[in-house]
Amino acid sequence: MKRRHRTPPGEPDLACVEQASHWYTALHDGTATEDDRQRFAEWMDTDPTHRLAYERVTWLWGRMDEFARAARSPARHTLEALADRPARRRTVRRAAALMFAAVGAGILAAHGSDLATLGAELRTSNAERRSVDLPDGSQLVLNARSAVDVQYTDAERRIVLRRGEILASVAADPARPFVVQTRDGTATALGTRYSVRVMEHGSTVSVQSSRVRACAAAGPCRDLAAGDSAHVSPGSVTAAQAVDAAASWASGRLSLDDRPLPEVLARLADYRPGWLGYDTEALAGLRVSGVIPLDDSDGALDALAGTLPLRVLRPLPWVTYVQPAPPQPRPAGD
């Protein structure tokens, strides 16, 4: 299933947000003239969505550290810390580029584009799952934003997982091992059903039935039984607790047992039409148990906010930010 972003009535579209960002940059890099300020005031009064877009862009600038991390940039400059005008102007423009890099990545995800995996044999876009029958009778289910290559020979059945997550149900063929390969190592089926997920730091293997041998790319191997999960890095294989060891995501839900909230949000990000931002450190102490839907990610976020001290902010249709809720004031006399 694919979902495409549409700008709701009364919401600023991308062109309007780009104009608002231009005005914000011009007004804060020290180059704006009185004529510019007059034209800005006229632009703000022309359409209610202009004012709304500018307010939301202003809010986004207040989250520049998070956007810089999302864009994977080491930049940590703040506008207020810069004294001389030329350096300040360069930094404002660089920050604008960072913001659009982060937001642009969310827009690309919403439209199913992923330049890193365009050459993959099989792939899924944002909020899409795909079931594929393989020539030997095995079956793959690709989670959202996943990409694989299928490499079958007379001696071996190999699935190269470039990105994302798959659930493999393996047909018996003792003469041809079934191997899932990631950049971190391999997971060879000794039975029938298991899932593999590629993450930023390592891969996770979870076994639903029978057994799997997980091997690091340059290190040891570990045999896993049904119900086991392991974290695979290039040099090691260690026991782990997967976010969704039962691979319930294949049925459109996440079954969670005392998992850190940032891990859950990372999963939901693959089902968001745009960019989902959060501060991992600020939310690290919050944990989640239960079942949440994947195909209604807005509902899932609202349900999390209803049970945990969270605020879900949606300043633009394709930007969502989750932060801790402010502490409630204590009643007088306590």
C-alpha positions as CSV (number, residue, x, y, z in Angstrom):
1,M,0.0,0.0,0.0
2,K,1.3,3.4,-1.0
3,R,0.3,6.8,0.5
4,R,0.9,10.1,-1.3
5,H,1.0,13.4,0.4
6,R,-1.7,16.0,-0.5
7,T,-1.7,19.5,1.0
8,P,-5.0,19.9,2.9
9,P,-7.1,22.9,2.3
10,G,-6.0,26.0,4.2
11,E,-2.5,24.6,4.7
12,P,0.6,26.2,3.1
13,D,2.0,24.3,0.1
14,L,5.7,23.8,-0.6
15,A,6.0,26.9,-2.7
16,C,4.5,29.0,0.0
17,V,6.9,27.5,2.6
18,E,9.8,28.2,0.3
19,Q,8.7,31.8,0.1
20,A,8.4,32.0,3.8
21,S,11.9,30.6,4.2
22,H,13.2,33.1,1.8
23,W,11.7,36.0,3.8
24,Y,13.0,34.5,7.1
25,T,16.5,34.3,5.7
26,A,16.4,37.8,4.2
27,L,15.1,39.3,7.5
28,H,17.7,37.6,9.7
29,D,20.9,37.7,7.7
30,G,21.3,41.5,8.0
31,T,20.6,42.4,4.3
32,A,17.0,43.4,4.5
33,T,16.1,47.0,3.6
34,E,13.1,49.0,4.6
35,D,11.6,48.3,1.2
36,D,12.2,44.6,1.8
37,R,10.4,44.8,5.1
38,Q,7.5,46.7,3.5
39,R,7.2,44.0,0.7
40,F,7.3,41.3,3.4
41,A,4.5,42.9,5.3
42,E,2.4,43.1,2.1
43,W,3.2,39.4,1.4
44,M,2.1,38.4,4.9
45,D,-1.2,40.2,4.5
46,T,-2.0,38.8,1.0
47,D,-3.0,35.3,2.1
48,P,-3.6,33.7,5.6
49,T,-1.5,30.8,4.5
50,H,1.5,33.1,4.1
51,R,1.4,34.1,7.8
52,L,0.8,30.5,8.8
53,A,3.8,29.3,6.7
54,Y,6.0,32.0,8.2
55,E,5.1,31.1,11.8
56,R,5.8,27.5,11.1
57,V,9.1,28.2,9.4
58,T,10.1,30.3,12.4
59,W,9.3,27.4,14.7
60,L,11.4,25.1,12.5
61,W,14.4,27.4,12.9
62,G,14.0,26.9,16.6
63,R,14.7,23.2,16.0
64,M,17.8,23.7,13.8
65,D,19.9,21.3,15.9
66,E,17.5,18.4,15.2
67,F,17.4,19.3,11.5
68,A,21.2,19.4,11.4
69,R,21.3,15.9,12.9
70,A,18.6,14.7,10.4
71,A,20.7,16.0,7.6
72,R,23.8,14.3,9.1
73,S,25.8,17.4,9.2
74,P,28.3,18.3,11.9
75,A,27.1,21.9,11.8
76,R,26.1,23.2,15.2
77,H,26.2,27.0,14.7
78,T,23.5,29.2,16.1
79,L,22.6,32.6,14.6
80,E,22.9,34.5,17.9
81,A,26.5,33.3,18.4
82,L,27.8,35.1,15.3
83,A,29.1,38.6,15.5
84,D,30.4,39.7,12.1
85,R,27.9,40.1,9.4
86,P,29.6,38.2,6.5
87,A,30.1,35.1,8.6
88,R,26.6,35.4,9.9
89,R,25.2,35.7,6.4
90,R,27.0,32.6,5.3
91,T,25.8,30.6,8.3
92,V,22.2,31.7,7.8
93,R,22.3,30.4,4.2
94,R,24.0,27.2,5.3
95,A,21.4,26.7,7.9
96,A,18.7,27.2,5.3
97,A,20.3,24.6,3.1
98,L,20.3,22.2,6.1
99,M,16.7,22.8,6.8
100,F,15.6,22.1,3.2
101,A,17.9,19.1,3.1
102,A,16.1,17.6,6.1
103,V,12.6,18.6,5.0
104,G,13.4,17.7,1.4
105,A,14.3,14.2,2.5
106,G,10.9,13.9,4.1
107,I,9.2,15.1,0.9
108,L,11.1,12.6,-1.2
109,A,10.1,9.9,1.3
110,A,6.5,10.9,1.0
111,H,6.7,10.6,-2.7
112,G,8.4,7.2,-2.7
113,S,11.8,8.4,-3.9
114,D,15.0,7.0,-2.5
115,L,18.1,7.8,-4.6
116,A,20.3,5.3,-2.5
117,T,18.2,2.3,-3.5
118,L,16.9,3.1,-7.0
119,G,19.1,0.3,-8.5
120,A,17.8,-2.4,-6.2
121,E,15.9,-5.3,-7.8
122,L,13.0,-5.1,-5.3
123,R,12.2,-2.1,-3.2
124,T,9.4,-0.4,-1.2
125,S,8.7,3.3,-0.6
126,N,7.4,5.1,2.5
127,A,4.4,3.5,4.1
128,E,4.5,0.5,1.7
129,R,4.8,-3.2,2.4
130,R,5.3,-5.7,-0.4
131,S,5.0,-9.5,-0.5
132,V,7.1,-11.3,-3.2
133,D,7.0,-15.0,-4.2
134,L,10.5,-16.2,-5.1
135,P,11.2,-18.8,-7.8
136,D,12.0,-21.7,-5.3
137,G,8.7,-21.2,-3.5
138,S,10.1,-19.1,-0.7
139,Q,8.4,-15.8,0.2
140,L,9.7,-12.4,1.1
141,V,7.8,-9.6,2.8
142,L,9.5,-6.2,2.5
143,N,8.8,-3.6,5.1
144,A,8.5,0.1,4.3
145,R,11.6,1.8,2.8
146,S,13.4,-1.5,2.1
147,A,15.5,-2.6,-0.8
148,V,16.9,-6.1,-1.8
149,D,18.6,-7.9,-4.6
150,V,17.8,-11.5,-5.3
151,Q,20.9,-13.6,-6.3
152,Y,19.9,-17.2,-7.0
153,T,22.5,-19.8,-8.4
154,D,22.7,-23.5,-8.6
155,A,24.6,-23.6,-5.3
156,E,23.0,-20.9,-3.2
157,R,20.0,-18.6,-2.7
158,R,21.2,-15.2,-1.5
159,I,19.1,-12.1,-0.6
160,V,21.2,-8.9,-0.4
161,L,19.3,-6.6,2.0
162,R,20.5,-3.1,1.1
163,R,18.2,-1.2,3.4
164,G,15.2,-1.7,5.7
165,E,13.7,-5.0,6.8
166,I,12.5,-8.3,5.4
167,L,10.6,-11.3,6.6
168,A,11.7,-14.5,4.9
169,S,9.6,-17.7,4.8
170,V,12.0,-20.2,3.3
171,A,11.2,-23.3,1.2
172,A,13.2,-26.4,2.0
173,D,16.1,-27.0,-0.4
174,P,19.1,-28.7,1.4
175,A,21.3,-28.4,-1.6
176,R,21.0,-24.6,-1.8
177,P,21.4,-22.7,1.4
178,F,19.1,-19.6,1.9
179,V,21.3,-16.6,3.0
180,V,20.3,-13.0,3.8
181,Q,23.3,-10.7,3.5
182,T,23.7,-7.2,4.9
183,R,26.7,-4.9,5.2
184,D,27.2,-6.4,8.7
185,G,27.1,-10.1,8.0
186,T,24.9,-13.0,7.0
187,A,21.9,-14.9,8.4
188,T,21.5,-18.4,7.0
189,A,18.3,-20.3,7.3
190,L,18.5,-23.6,9.1
191,G,14.7,-23.8,9.0
192,T,11.8,-21.7,7.7
193,R,10.9,-18.2,9.0
194,Y,13.0,-15.2,10.2
195,S,13.4,-11.5,9.8
196,V,16.4,-9.3,9.2
197,R,16.6,-5.5,9.7
198,V,19.4,-3.1,8.7
199,M,19.9,-0.2,11.1
200,E,22.3,2.6,11.4
201,H,24.6,0.7,13.7
202,G,24.4,-3.0,12.8
203,S,21.7,-5.4,11.8
204,T,19.1,-7.4,13.8
205,V,18.1,-11.0,13.1
206,S,14.9,-12.4,14.7
207,V,13.8,-16.0,14.4
208,Q,10.1,-16.8,14.3
209,S,10.4,-20.6,13.7
210,S,13.1,-23.2,13.5
211,R,16.7,-22.0,13.5
212,V,19.1,-19.4,11.9
213,R,22.9,-19.1,11.9
214,A,23.9,-15.4,12.2
215,C,27.5,-14.6,11.3
216,A,29.4,-11.3,11.5
217,A,31.1,-10.2,8.3
218,A,34.6,-10.7,9.8
219,G,34.0,-12.6,12.9
220,P,32.0,-15.3,14.8
221,C,28.7,-17.0,14.2
222,R,25.8,-17.7,16.5
223,D,22.9,-20.2,16.1
224,L,19.5,-18.8,17.0
225,A,16.4,-20.7,17.9
226,A,12.8,-19.7,17.6
227,G,12.1,-16.6,19.7
228,D,15.8,-15.5,19.7
229,S,17.1,-12.3,18.3
230,A,20.7,-11.1,17.8
231,H,22.5,-7.9,16.9
232,V,25.1,-8.4,14.1
233,S,27.9,-6.0,13.6
234,P,30.9,-6.5,11.3
235,G,32.9,-8.0,14.2
236,S,30.4,-9.6,16.5
237,V,27.1,-11.3,17.1
238,T,25.4,-10.7,20.4
239,A,22.0,-11.6,21.9
240,A,19.5,-8.8,21.6
241,Q,15.9,-7.9,22.2
242,A,14.3,-6.8,18.9
243,V,11.8,-4.0,18.8
244,D,9.3,-6.4,17.1
245,A,10.8,-9.9,17.3
246,A,7.5,-11.5,16.2
247,A,7.7,-9.5,12.9
248,S,4.1,-8.4,13.4
249,W,4.9,-5.4,11.2
250,A,4.1,-7.8,8.2
251,S,0.5,-7.6,9.4
252,G,0.5,-3.8,9.8
253,R,1.1,-3.5,13.5
254,L,4.0,-3.4,16.0
255,S,3.9,-5.7,19.0
256,L,6.0,-4.0,21.7
257,D,7.3,-5.3,25.0
258,D,9.0,-2.6,27.1
259,R,10.9,-1.0,24.3
260,P,12.5,2.5,24.4
261,L,10.3,5.1,22.7
262,P,13.0,6.3,20.3
263,E,13.2,2.8,18.8
264,V,9.4,2.9,18.3
265,L,9.5,6.3,16.7
266,A,12.3,5.1,14.4
267,R,9.9,2.4,13.2
268,L,7.0,4.8,12.8
269,A,9.2,7.2,10.8
270,D,9.1,4.7,7.9
271,Y,5.3,5.0,7.8
272,R,5.2,8.8,8.0
273,P,4.4,11.0,4.9
274,G,7.4,13.3,5.6
275,W,9.9,13.8,8.4
276,L,9.4,12.7,12.0
277,G,11.8,14.4,14.3
278,Y,12.6,13.8,18.0
279,D,15.4,14.1,20.5
280,T,16.6,10.6,21.3
281,E,18.3,11.6,24.6
282,A,15.3,13.6,25.9
283,L,12.9,10.6,25.2
284,A,15.3,7.8,26.1
285,G,13.7,7.2,29.5
286,L,10.2,6.5,28.1
287,R,9.3,2.9,27.3
288,V,6.4,1.4,25.3
289,S,4.5,-1.9,25.7
290,G,1.4,-2.9,23.7
291,V,0.3,-3.1,20.0
292,I,0.2,0.0,17.8
293,P,-0.9,0.3,14.2
294,L,1.5,1.1,11.4
295,D,-1.0,2.0,8.7
296,D,-2.4,4.9,10.9
297,S,0.8,6.5,12.1
298,D,-1.0,9.7,13.1
299,G,-3.3,7.6,15.3
300,A,-0.3,5.7,16.7
301,L,1.5,8.9,17.6
302,D,-1.7,10.3,19.2
303,A,-2.1,7.1,21.2
304,L,1.4,7.3,22.5
305,A,0.8,10.9,23.5
306,G,-2.3,9.8,25.3
307,T,-0.4,7.3,27.5
308,L,3.0,8.9,27.8
309,P,4.1,12.5,28.7
310,L,4.5,13.6,25.1
311,R,3.6,16.4,22.8
312,V,3.1,15.7,19.1
313,L,3.6,18.9,17.0
314,R,2.7,19.1,13.3
315,P,3.9,22.5,12.1
316,L,3.6,21.5,8.4
317,P,1.8,18.6,6.7
318,W,5.1,16.8,6.1
319,V,6.9,17.7,9.3
320,T,6.1,16.1,12.7
321,Y,8.0,16.6,15.9
322,V,7.7,14.6,19.1
323,Q,9.0,16.1,22.4
324,P,8.5,15.5,26.1
325,A,5.4,17.3,27.5
326,P,6.2,20.1,29.9
327,P,5.9,19.2,33.6
328,Q,2.5,19.9,35.1
329,P,2.4,22.6,37.8
330,R,2.0,21.2,41.3
331,P,-1.2,22.1,43.1
332,A,-0.8,25.0,45.6
333,G,0.0,23.7,49.1
334,D,1.9,20.6,48.0
